[in-house]
Amino acid sequence: MTPLKALILAGGFATRLRPLSCTRPKTLFPIVNKPLLQWIFERLANNGVDEAILAVNALTQFYIRQYRPPKCGLKVRFSIDPPKMPLGTAGPIKKAEKLIGHEEPFIVLNGDIFADISYRELLDTHRKSGALATIALCKVEEPSCFGVAELVNGNRIKRFIEKPAKGEAPSNLINAGAYVLSPEVFDYIPEGRAVSIEREVFPKLAEEGKLFGLCVNGLWMDIGKPQEYLDTNKIILDSLANRVKLEKPKNFELKKPVALDNGVSVDDKSIIGPYAILGKNVKVGKNVQICNSVIFPDAEIDDFAIINGAIVGEGARIGKHVKLGKGCIVGDQAKIKDGIHLHDGFAVCPAKEVTENILKPKIDC
């Protein structure tokens, strides 16, 4: 039996979260202390996928191998973009043609999307319709920032428009970043250059009546923006709340839901939660308050700090009496000196040291 394959477009770094980390690809950002890529692997394995091919640049491949997320029983291979030559969203599919093969339809996923999608259902819909491409579609209030599909006759896509002008979208059904392609699609993708599947391939398939869609109703989140990243963690934390067993602490307070990874230590009279996620080996001092925030591994939060609605990077150091406003991002290995207050939305780039109060939002690199 031919193995079912999935190509994950995991190429780069989350641009709007770039102040957080220079070395962590978007697919490795943790969702409730588990890399997004691991969540994707788990869902693929649960949907009968045998092999995952990661379309990445060389730097992203290096960091994925360094972090070594669990493969969840999948065979995992890499397809590497040529150096200094981004291939867009369709070019990597053409580049991976030999690894994918021409025997069966295959799944393609955007690597920065957290989505509750049944890939089995998407594949079944694709096979029954005789399509060359079948896109998972979800409803949003404002579709102009996405690829938008107009459905006719059930699930055939009449038009596909990438990022239409505001008010000109033909529907509120957008590309959810997951689709099934038949091998014949390789013929629609030019070789050796950047190709946009949303602007060059999908519209042509729609014109030929070979593009179909499946509306999905599960969770769909783009984690490439800070607030969406925090919201995704909150939603998943809520869904796991009844399954996470935490012993009642003796010297500090937990306000559920929270998630504490291995090696976390918290000193006297601190309050953790609600919606606080602490990664491996995070150290929290006395009388600290953390809520609605994600703290990456190995960070240290000193006494009397207050963190509400922030993201704190790996190995960052937060001093005594520091206050981080909502939407603050503190990059990996950054240091915030004692007594500093950071305004809502302030971003500190990796390894930067902040020694004075910041009273307006900006990025400090």
N, C-alpha and C positions, 0 to 999 in steps of 0.2 A: 504494500500500500504506500502511495506517495505521501511523504510527510507534509503536513500543513505548515506553511512558513509565514512569518510576519516580518516586515521591514519596519524598523523604528527609526524615524528621522530624528536622531539625537545629537545633531551636529554641534550646536554652539552653546553659548552662555546666555542667561536671561538678562537682556539689556537693562531693564528697569530695576533689576535686583543686583546689577553689577557692583554698586558700592559695597555690597555685603561680602563678595568673594571674588577674587581674581582667578581662583583655581578650582572652582566647583561648577561643573556644567549644570545646566538647568535640570537635567534628568537625575542628578544626584542630590537635589535639594530634598531635605527630609520632610515627610508628611507624617506627623505624629511619630517622630524618631525612626522612620523607615524611609530609605531613598525612594523617590518617585519611580525610578526604574524598577525597583523591587516590586512595588505595587503593580506596575505594568506586567512584569514577568508572571506574577501570581495570577493575574486575570487571564493572560494568554494561556497559561498552563491549564487553568480551570475550564477553558473553552476549547480544549483539544488541540492547541497549537503545539507542534513538536520542536520547531526551530525559530529562533529570533536572530535576525540580522540587523546589526546596528550600523546605520549610515552616519558616519562621524568624520570630523577632521582628526588629524594625528594627535593634537593636544587633548581633545576630548577622549580619544581612545586611551591615552596615557592615564588620565585621571580616573576613568572608569575601571581600568585594570588595577590602579592603586587602591581604590576604595573597595573593590571586589564585592559588589552587591550579590546576594544569593541568586542563583540562576533558576531555582524553583523547578528543577528537572528538565529545563529546556537546553537544547544544544544552542550555543551562542557563538556567532561569528561576527566579524567586522568587515564593513566595506568602507574604505578610506577615501575621502575626497582628495583630489590633487592639491598640493600645497599652493596657497595664495590664489586659489581658483574656486570660489564658492559655486556650487552647482544649482542653487535654488531649491525648489521643492519637488521638481520632477527629475532634474539631472541625477540626483543620487539613486533614483529608482532605475534609471537606465544604466548607471554605473554598476549596480548590483545585479544586473540581468543574468550573468553567468551563475551567481550564487543562488538566485531565485529559481532559475530554470523556466521551462515552458510547458510543464506537465499539467499544472493545476492553478486555479485562481489563488491569489495570495492577499494577505492583509497588510495595509500600510497605516502607520500611526504617527501622529505628531508627538514628539517626546516631551513636550512641556504641558500636556493636557492631562488632567486627572478626570477620568470619565468612567461612569458606571454603564458600560455598553456591553450587550451580549454579542460577542463576535460570531458565535454560532448562528444567531438569528440573522445577522448581517450577511453572513456567508450563504445561508439558505435562501434569503431573499435574492441575492445576486444570482445564484444558480437557477432559480425558478424563473427569473425575468429574462434570462439570456443577455443580460447587460455586459458591456465591456468594463464598466465601472459603476459601483454602487456606493454612495456616500451616506454615512450616518449624519442625520440632520437633527438639530435641536432648536427649540423656539427661544428667542430672546426679545426683549423689549425694543432695543435699538440695534438693528442689524447692519448699519452702514460701515462698521469697522471690520466686517467679516465677509466671507464668500457667501452669497445668498442664492438660494435655489427657488425656482418656480415650478411647482409640481402640477402635472396634468394626468388625467386617465389613471388615477391610482397613485403609482409611485414613479412614473417617468418624469424626468426633469426636462422641462421645455427650454428653460434658460438658466444659465449659471453666470452670475455677475460678481466679480471680486471687488469688494469695498465700494459699493455704489454710493453716489452722492446722497447726503441726508435727505430723506423724504422721497427718494427715487427707487428704493428697494422694492422688488416685485413681491416680496413676502417677508415674514419674520423668521423664516427657516434658514439656519446657517450651517455651514460645514462644521461638523463637530470634531474634525481632525482625525477621523477614522474612516477608512474605506477599503473595499475589496476590489481588486483589479484582476482582470483576465490577462494572460500573457500577451495577447494581441495588442495591448496598450503600449508595449515597448515600441511598436512601429510608429506611434504618435509622438515619441519623444526624440528630438534631435540629439545626436551624440556630440560630446566634446565642448559643450557650452552650458551656461546657466539656463535652466528652463523652469518656468512657473507652471505648475500643474493647474493652478487656479485660473490663470489668465490665458494659457495657451492650449492646454489639453482638455480640461473639463468643458469649456464653451464649445469646442469643436465636436466633442462627443455628444453634447446636448443637441447640436444642430443635426447630427446624424441619427438621433433617436436612440443612442446607445448608453446614455447616462441615466441612472436610476437613483432613488433615494429611499432611505428608511428613517422615519421619525422615531427618535428615542426619547424617553422621559426620565431617565435616571440622572444622577448628579453629573454635571459637566462644569469644570472649572479650568481656566487658564491660569497657571501659577506664576506666569512671568511678571506680574505686577505685585507690589508689596501687599496691598489690601486684599487682593484675590488670594494671595498666598496665605495670609493669616486666616481669611474666611474658610479656605479649604481645610486648614488644620482644625478649625473650630467644628466644622461639619463632621469631619471624620472622628474627632474626639467625642462628639455627641453620640455618634453611631457605635462607638466602642465603649461607652461609659459603663454599661452593665457587664462588660466582659473583663474590664480592668480591675483587678483586685489589689488594693493598697492597704497595708497595715496602718492603723491609726498611729500617727507619730506621737511621741511623748513630749517633745520639747518645742514643736512648732505646729502650725495649723494648716490643714489642707482643705481648700474649698473646691469641691469637685464641680465639673470634670477637670482632671489634670492628668498628665502623663510624665512619669519620672523614669528615665532610662537607668541602666546599671551604673553604679558608682556615684550617683548623685548624693551630695551631703548638704544638709541644711541645719544652720545653727539656731539657737534659742529665739523664740518669740517671732519668728518670721511667718509670713502668711503667703502661701503659695496657692494661686488660683482665685477665681475660676478661670478656666481656659489658659492655663500655664503649661507649657511643654518644655521640659528640661532634658537636654541631651546627655550623653554619657559623660560621667566624671565632672559634671557641673558642680561648682562649690558656691554655696550661698551663705552669707554671713548672718549676723544677728539683726533682728528687727527689720528685715527686708520685706518688701511687698512686691509681688510679681503677679500680674494677671493679664489676660488677653494677649499673651506674648509667646514667642518662640525663642528659646535660648539654645544655641548650638553647642556641641560637645566642647568640653574643656574650658568653657568660659568661667570666670570668677566674678561674683557679685558681692561687693564688700558691704559692711554694716550700714543699716539705715537707708539703703538705696530703694528707690521707688521706680518700678518699671511697669508701664501700663500701655498696652497696644504697640509694643516695639518688637524688633527683631535684632537679636544680639548674636554676632558671628562667632565662629569657632576660635577658641583661645582668647577671646576679648577680655579685657580687664575693666570692670566698672568700679570706681572708687567709692569711698564712704560718702553718704548723704547725696549721692548723685540722683537726679531725677530725669528720666527719659520720657518725653511727651509722646502722644499717640502718633504712630506712623514713623517714628524714628528708626533708623537702620544704623547699627554699629558694626563695621566690617570686621572680618577675621583679624585677630591679633591687634586690634585697635585698643587704645587706652584712654579712658575718661578719668581725669584726675578728681580728687576728692572735692565735694561741694559743688560740682558743675551741674547746671540745669540746661538741658537741650530742648529747644522749641519743638513743637509738633512738626513732624515731617522732615526733621534734620537728618542728613545722612553723613556718616563718617566712613571714609574709605579705609580699606585694609591697612593695618600697621600705622595708621595716623594717631597722633596723640593730641587730645583736646585739653587745653589748660585754662580756658575761659568760657563763661556763659555764652550761649548762643540764643538770641532772642527772636530770630526769624528763620524760616525754613530755607535751607540751601544744602548743597553737597560740598563737603570739606575734604579735598584730596591733596 
